[in-house]
Amino acid sequence: MDLWFTENHTEHVKFSMKVKSHLFSAESEYQKIDVIDTYEFGKVLVIDGYLMVTEKDEFIYHEMITHVAMAVNPNIKNVLVIGGGDGGAVRELTRYSSIEKIDMVEIDDVVVKAAKKYLDFTANRLDDERVTLHIEDGIKFVKGKKGLYDLIIVDSTDPIGPGEGLFTTKFYRDCYKILTEKGILINQNESPYYADTAEQMIKATKKLKNVFPIVEVFQCHLPTYASGHWILGFSSKAFHPTHGFDGERWEQIGLETKYYNTNVHLGSFALPTYVNKMLE
């Protein structure tokens, strides 16, 4: 008997993959977590029925959510990751010897435990000595603090359930306060392709523009995310992601990447016309 996992992209669109085995399933206080092993995409993390990470293409998302900011400001020392319980963003950040401290705030310890046991390809640097794991609500974590981080990465689920509060103006204002004077915020910003995710992208970008003086969005091609066309947000107090961008400086660090490079960096901010019109 064939076993298939299916994610609903819309009421009329489904995305399916053939499953070898169901490795893990748990219902936490916040959400349902599953790990499956598939023929085409390797091990896959599923939360509330939605794909979060696949072994085959996670590198695209995690490289873009980290290296864009690091290439814009190579002097980043202190980083806050909100969400990202699979560990992929932390894995990429720990490749920079210049980073001194990484705080990872994940609301659901079940996700972290599942990742450490089944997703070693993303979770293999969570024990780095520079990483401190906080099992708590990221919304509460950023309240009342000022000037602590050079970079915040909001690696959230979709704006439903525990991820909903990470898409509010109030949260973005708290992030602004906790950033240093040249701080950068990178956020998961949904897809422009389907109506519901496009609406969330537009709302989040508008809210960020009410808080930060510099707000741009950039894109990547992520085959297993809804539509394959995914958007990330870049917000900063001081740095523009492309004006005066010094790609050679990042290349001198000598990191080997599978998706990100400095040409992709510049190209990722060159958005299709339909996306630009949405964001106007």
C-alpha positions in Angstrom: 0.0 0.0 0.0 1.3 3.4 -0.9 1.5 6.1 1.8 1.4 9.7 0.7 1.6 13.0 2.6 -0.5 15.8 1.2 -0.4 19.5 2.0 -3.3 21.8 1.0 -1.9 24.9 -0.7 -5.4 26.2 -1.3 -8.9 24.8 -1.4 -8.2 23.7 -5.0 -4.5 22.9 -4.9 -2.6 20.1 -3.2 1.0 19.1 -3.0 1.9 15.4 -2.3 4.9 13.3 -1.7 5.3 9.6 -1.3 6.2 8.5 2.3 8.7 5.7 3.3 7.8 5.8 7.0 6.3 8.0 9.7 9.1 8.6 12.1 7.5 10.8 14.8 4.2 12.3 15.8 3.3 14.3 18.9 0.7 16.9 19.9 2.3 19.6 22.0 0.7 22.4 23.9 0.8 24.5 20.8 0.7 22.4 17.7 0.9 18.9 16.1 4.4 17.9 15.0 5.3 15.1 12.6 8.5 13.9 11.0 8.2 11.7 7.9 10.8 10.0 5.7 10.0 10.5 2.0 11.4 9.0 -1.2 12.1 12.3 -3.0 12.7 14.9 -0.3 14.3 12.8 2.5 13.2 13.6 6.1 10.5 16.2 6.4 9.2 18.2 9.4 5.5 18.9 9.3 3.6 21.2 11.8 -0.1 21.3 11.8 -0.2 19.7 8.4 2.2 22.2 6.8 5.7 21.5 5.5 8.3 23.3 7.5 11.6 21.6 6.5 12.6 19.0 3.9 16.0 17.5 3.8 16.3 18.1 0.1 15.7 21.9 -0.1 16.0 23.3 3.4 19.4 24.8 2.5 17.8 27.3 0.2 15.6 28.8 2.9 18.2 28.7 5.7 21.0 30.2 3.6 18.8 33.1 2.4 17.4 33.9 5.8 20.9 34.2 7.3 23.6 35.1 4.7 21.8 38.1 3.2 22.1 40.0 6.5 25.6 38.7 7.2 26.8 39.9 3.9 25.3 43.4 4.3 26.9 43.8 7.8 29.9 41.5 8.4 30.4 43.1 11.9 27.3 41.4 13.4 28.3 39.9 16.8 25.0 39.2 18.7 22.1 37.5 17.0 18.6 36.6 18.1 16.7 33.8 16.3 13.0 33.7 17.1 11.4 30.4 16.1 13.6 28.2 14.0 13.3 25.2 16.3 14.7 22.9 13.5 18.1 24.6 14.0 18.8 25.4 10.3 19.2 29.2 10.8 21.5 28.6 13.8 23.5 26.1 11.8 24.3 28.7 9.1 25.0 31.4 11.7 27.5 29.3 13.6 29.6 29.1 10.4 30.7 32.7 11.1 33.6 32.9 13.6 32.8 36.6 14.0 29.5 35.9 15.7 29.9 35.9 19.5 26.4 35.1 20.8 23.3 33.5 19.4 20.1 33.4 21.4 17.4 31.1 20.0 13.9 31.6 21.4 11.5 28.7 20.5 8.1 28.4 22.1 7.8 24.7 21.6 10.5 22.3 23.1 8.8 19.4 21.3 10.0 20.8 18.0 13.6 21.2 19.2 13.6 17.6 20.7 12.2 16.1 17.4 14.8 18.1 15.4 17.7 16.9 17.5 16.6 13.3 17.2 15.5 13.1 13.5 16.8 16.2 11.7 20.5 16.1 12.3 21.1 17.9 9.0 19.6 21.1 10.5 19.9 20.6 14.3 23.6 19.6 14.3 24.9 23.0 15.6 22.4 23.7 18.4 25.0 22.6 20.9 27.5 25.2 19.7 28.9 27.0 22.8 27.8 30.4 21.5 24.1 29.2 21.3 21.7 29.7 24.2 18.3 28.0 23.8 15.3 29.7 25.4 12.1 27.7 25.5 9.6 30.6 25.7 7.4 32.9 23.8 9.4 35.2 21.5 6.8 37.9 21.8 7.4 38.1 25.5 11.2 37.7 25.2 11.7 40.9 23.2 9.5 43.1 25.5 11.2 45.7 27.6 14.8 45.1 26.3 16.9 47.7 24.4 19.9 47.6 22.1 21.1 44.0 22.6 21.2 42.5 19.1 22.8 43.4 15.8 20.5 40.9 14.0 17.1 39.4 14.6 15.9 36.5 12.5 12.2 35.8 12.8 12.0 32.2 11.5 8.3 31.7 12.2 5.6 29.4 11.1 2.6 30.9 9.1 0.7 33.7 10.9 -1.7 31.2 12.6 -1.6 29.5 16.0 1.7 30.3 17.9 3.1 32.2 15.0 0.3 34.7 14.7 1.8 37.2 17.2 5.1 37.4 15.3 3.4 39.3 12.5 2.1 42.3 14.5 3.2 46.0 14.6 3.6 45.8 18.3 6.1 42.9 17.9 8.0 44.7 15.2 8.3 47.7 17.5 9.7 45.6 20.3 12.2 44.1 17.8 13.2 47.6 16.7 14.0 48.6 20.3 16.0 45.5 21.1 18.2 46.0 18.0 21.4 48.0 18.1 21.7 51.3 16.2 22.6 49.5 13.0 20.4 46.5 13.6 18.8 44.3 10.9 15.6 42.3 11.1 15.0 39.4 8.7 11.5 37.9 8.7 9.8 35.0 7.0 7.3 36.9 4.8 5.1 34.3 3.1 4.4 33.9 -0.7 3.0 36.4 -3.2 1.4 33.8 -5.3 -1.7 32.6 -3.6 -4.3 35.1 -2.3 -4.1 34.3 1.4 -0.3 34.2 1.7 0.0 37.3 -0.5 -2.3 39.2 1.8 -0.1 38.3 4.8 3.0 39.4 2.9 1.4 42.7 2.1 0.2 43.3 5.7 3.6 42.3 7.2 5.6 44.6 4.9 3.3 47.5 5.5 3.6 47.1 9.3 7.4 46.9 9.0 7.5 50.1 7.0 5.6 51.9 9.9 8.5 50.9 12.2 11.8 50.7 10.3 13.3 53.5 8.0 14.6 50.8 5.5 12.4 48.0 4.5 12.9 45.8 1.4 11.7 42.3 0.5 13.7 39.6 -1.3 12.8 36.2 -2.8 14.0 32.7 -3.2 12.9 29.7 -5.1 11.8 27.0 -2.6 10.3 24.0 -4.4 8.4 22.5 -1.5 6.8 25.7 -0.1 3.4 26.8 -1.5 3.9 27.9 -5.1 7.7 27.6 -4.8 8.0 31.4 -4.8 8.9 32.6 -1.3 9.5 36.0 0.2 11.7 37.2 3.1 11.8 40.7 4.6 14.8 42.8 5.2 14.3 45.7 7.7 17.1 47.9 9.1 17.8 51.0 11.0 20.9 51.9 8.9 21.8 49.4 6.2 20.2 49.1 2.7 20.6 45.6 1.4 21.8 46.5 -2.1 22.9 50.2 -2.1 26.7 50.1 -1.7 26.6 46.4 -1.2 30.2 45.0 -1.0 30.0 41.4 -2.2 33.7 40.9 -2.3 34.0 41.5 1.4 31.6 38.6 2.1 33.3 36.3 -0.5 36.6 36.8 1.4 35.1 35.0 4.4 35.4 31.8 2.3 32.1 30.1 3.1 30.9 27.4 0.8 27.2 27.7 0.1 24.8 25.7 -2.1 22.3 28.5 -3.0 23.4 31.9 -1.8 26.0 33.9 -3.6 26.6 37.6 -4.0 24.9 37.7 -7.5 21.9 35.9 -6.0 21.9 38.4 -3.2 21.5 41.3 -5.6 19.1 39.5 -7.9 16.9 38.4 -5.1 15.8 42.0 -4.5 14.8 42.4 -8.2 11.2 41.5 -7.8 8.7 40.5 -10.4 6.3 43.3 -11.5 3.3 41.7 -9.9 5.0 41.6 -6.5 6.1 45.2 -6.8 2.5 46.2 -7.5 1.2 44.4 -4.5 3.7 46.1 -2.2 3.0 49.6 -3.6 
